[in-house]
Amino acid sequence: MKAAFLTGVRAIEVREAPMPRIVRDDDVLIRSRAVGVCGSDLHYYLSDSVGGDTVKYPFIPGHECAGTVEAVGPGVTRVKPDDTVVIEPAVSCGACDQCRTGRPHTCRKLLFLGHYGELTGGMAEYVLAPERNCVPLPGKMTAVQGALAEPLSIALYAASLAGSVRGKSAAVLGTGPIGLSVIMALKADGAGAVYATEKVEARLRAALTAGADWTGNPDRENIVDDISARESLGLDIVFECCGDQPALDQAVALLKPGGTLVVVGIPVEPRVSFDSSKVRRREIRVQNVRRQNKCLEKAVAMVHNGRIKVDFLATHVFKLDKAHEAYETAAERRDGVVKAIVQP
């Protein structure tokens, strides 16, 4: 089969690779139909060191993956050949203390699809996944919608970690695909005013499509002053979705006493900082997000019933042999790209 290998910084090669084989009773072989280029994929593409970890090349990336079931192991009952599924990319052991207490996303032996040194990703013609990680898509859902449901599941989980959002004021700092999904998740759950900030104009426009009530560009305006003029008591919740230190500082400045900062973005640097005096005196709660926890089925259901509309996120589509162009387009934020989708 053909697969796109990440071979180094800003280097992708499409090569022949061995076809995955069904070995375990619960294995599902999937023909990959749509794979999103995620911000974390771009970290590996743009740098050989992320969060203090050294990236080991080459490997096949891609974890926002949906496709058609080609074959199944003898123990599989949930899906069958020709079903369309989206893959939950985090494969947990099911036996450690984290899994036993309902935290499979922080499993002690967690393996992740498309992560170097772990599991082969979906940026290939075929990919293998355990049955428990395959979420069937209802008949009218497309593979592209399935791939978009994976980042939506992270947004749903992030919103849930903030507690009840109904009627509460919030900001989303960074409106890439995850930030846009957070806006949609907040609005679907009845949040009050949602403020969105972003440096890329096309993504600011997308934030309005997602349901933001106000948008601002931190490169052009003082977003803290502008939002504070509208919310004099401060915001209830801020979702930091870009992994930048200035955004963390803005988040702290925007929150009211007792407010919650939800850190969704992944910084490239291993350390970030907060103004300890502001965080302590206002008793701001800082909640980190580790991928998602049992929200993919909910994301699929919300897309299927039309409660959340994700189609506008998929702005660019590429064939597998154009994978390098897909990554470059996403990395450089060319041509109004929000989400680049590769169709192997």
N, C-alpha and C positions, 0 to 999 in steps of 0.2 A: 504494500500500500504506500501511498504518498503521505508525507507528514512534513510540517514546517518545524524545523529545529531552531531554537534560539542558540546561536553558537558563540556569542560574545556581545559586547556593548554595541548596540545599533546594528547587529548582524543577524540575519535570518536566512536560512537555506532550506529549500524544499528538496527533500531526499526520499529515497526509497527506505522503508522501515519494515521490520517483520510484522506480519499480521498478528494482532492479539489473538490468543487462543483461550477457549473456555477450559478452565482447569478445575475450578471449585463448583460444587453443586449449585451455588447461588450466583454464579457469574452470569452477566448479561452482556452480550456483544451488541454494540450500537453503531449504526452508520451515522456519523456526525453530519448534521444538516445545518447547524448554525452555532457559531462560537463568537461570543463577544470579546473584544479587547478591553480588558479591565485596567483600571489605574494601577493595581498591584502588578499586573503583567508589564506595564510600562516602567515600573521601578526596575524590574530585572533587565528590561531592554535598554534603559538609559544609564544604569550604573551597575557595576559588579559588586557593590556592597550596599546592602539595604538594612537599616536599623542595626548596624554592627555585624551583620552576617555576610559572609562572602558567598556570592552566587557561583555555583558550579555549573559550567557549560560543558557540552551541549545538553539540551533537554527539550522535550515537546511541551510547550505551554498550553494554556487555555482551560479555564474552569467554568466559564459561563456557557455551558454546552447542552444542546438539545439535539435529538435525532430520532431515527427509526430503529426499533429493535430488529436485529438481524437473526440472532439465535440466542437460546437460553440454556443454562445448565439444567440438569435433571430435577433439581429441587425447586425451581422457580415456579411460582404460581400467581404472582402479582401482575406480571406483564407477559406478553406473548409476541412472537414475530409479527411485524408490521405495525405494532403500537408505536405512537410517538411519545417520547418521554423527555423530561429534563432531568439532568443529573444533579443531585446534591453532592457537591465536590468534596466535602469533608467526610472521610471514612473513619469512623470511630471503632474502638475495640469492643464496646458493649459490656466490658467486665471490670474496668478500673473504678476507683472511687468517684471520679467525675461522671462517668457514664451512669453509674448506679444511682447517683443523686440528681439525674436529669440535666447534666451538663455535657452532652456528647461533643459539643463544639470545643471544649477544653480538655478532651480526652488525653490521657497521659501518653497514649501511643497513636495519636492522631496522624493520619496520612491525608495529603491533600492533592487533588487532581491538578496536574500541570505545575506542581512545585518541584523545583530541582531536588534530586535525591529522594523523592517520594513516589508519586504516581504519574504515569504518562498522561499528558493532557489531551484535550479534545481537538487540538489544532492538527487533525489528521483525518484520514478517510474513515477510520474505525477507532473506537475506544471501548474499553472494558470497564464495567462498574458492577458492584454488588447489587443484588435485587433490592435491598433495603434503601439504596441510594437512588433508585429510579422512580421518579414521580410521574405517573401517566398524565398526559395532557388530554383534556376533553376534546371531543371530535372537531370542534370549530377552531381550536387554537392552533396556531402555526408554530413551527420550530423556532422562528425568530422571536415570537412572543414568549416561548418557553425559555429561551436563553435570557431574555430581558427579565423574566420572573426571578432569576437567581439574584441579581443586584437588588431587585425590589424586596426580596426576602430579608436582606441585610437591613434595608431601610425600615421595614416593619419591625424587626427585632430591636433596632436602635430606638425607634419611637416607643416601643413597649418598655424599654429600660428607663425612660423618663417618667414612667407612671402615667396616670390619666392625663391626656392632652386636651380633653374637651374644654373649649372656651379659653384656653390658655394662649398667651402671646409667645411667639417663638421666632428665632432667626436661624437661618441655614446659611452658613458661611462656606461658600464653594458650591457651585451648581453644575458639577459634572454629573454623570449618570446616577451616582449614589445620592448626591445632594438633591437632584431633581426627584428621585424616588422618595427621599425623605419628605419633601414638600407634599407630594401626592399622598403619602401615608398619613401625614398630619391632617391634611384636609379631609381625607376619607374618614378619619376618626373624630372630626368635629372641632379641630383646633380653631382658635381665634385668629387674630392677625398674624400672618407669616411674612417675615422680612427675609430677603435673599440677597446675598452679595456674591459678586463674581467679577473677574478681570476680563473675561472674554465676552464680547458683546452678544455673540450668537447664543451663548449659554444664559445670558441675562434675559434674552427674549424667550428662550425655552423655559425659564423659571416662571414667567407669566403664564405660559401655556400649562405648566404644571399646577398652577393655582396660587402662586405668590401674590400677596397684596401690594408689595413694594419691592423694588430692586435698586441696587446701588453698586457702583464700581469703586472699590477702595483705592484704585490708582488715580481716580479723578475727583474724589470727594471724601470728606470725613464721615465715614459711615456711622461711627459711634455718635457723633453730634446729630446727624440727620435722623437716626432711629430714636435717639433719646429725646429729640424734640417732639416726636410722636408718641413716645412711651416714657413719660417723665418719671415714672416709678421704677422703670427697668423692666426687663423681659423675664418671663417665667422660665424659659428653656432656651438654650442655644446649642445647636448642633454644629460642631466644627467638622467640616467634610473635605478639607483640602490638605491637611497635614502640615500647615505652615505656622511658624511661630507668631507672626503678626496677627494671624486669625485667632490664635489662642488668646493673645493679649486683648484683642477686640471683644472676644466672647466674655472674658472676665469683666471688662468694662461695661458691657451691656446688661449683665444680669442683675436682678434685684436681690436683696437679702433673702436667703433661703432658696435661691434659684438653682437650677441644675445645668451643668455643662456636660454634654454628651460628646465624647471625643470619638468620632468615626474615622477621620482621616488618618492615614499612615505616614508619619514623618520619615523622610529618608535618613535624617540624623538620629543616632541612638538616644539622645537626650533632648527634652523640651523643658521649659520653665514656666512658672506662674508667679505673679506678684503675691507672695504669701500673705502679706498684710491684708490685701483686698479679699483674697479667698477666705481667710480666717475670720476677719471682722464681719463679713457678710454671710458667713457660714454657707459658702457655695459648695454644693455637692458636685464632685467630678466623677463621671461615670464613663469608663472605657468600654469599647465595643469590640468583641472578638467575633468577626464574621457573623454568623446567624445561628440561632438555636430553634430548630423545629418550626420554622416559619415558611418554608418553601411551598408546602401544600396550601397554606393560607394565601400566599402570593399568587399561585396558580388559580385558585378559586376567585380571587378578587379581579384578576385579569379576565377570566372567563365570564364572570357575571357583569362585567362592564363597570364595576365600582371604581377601578383604576384603569386608565387607558395609557398603555406604554408605547404604542406604535411610533409616536413622534420621536422617541429616543433613538431609534435606529435610523440614523441619517445617512450612513455610508455602508455599502455592501461590496465585498471583494471575494473573488475566487481564491482557492488555496494557493495557487501559484503567484498571487499578488499579496501574500501575507506580509512581506516586507513593506509594501506600499501602505497596507492597512495600519501597521504599527507606526510608520513615519507620519501618516496623516493624523493619527490619534495623538502621537507625542508632540507634534508641532501645532496641533489644534487648527489644522488647515481647513479651509473651505466650509467653515461653520460646523465642523464635526462635533457631534455629541457622543454617539456610540458607533464605533466601527464594528461591523459584523463580517466574519469570514465564513463562507459557505463551502466546506470541503466537498 
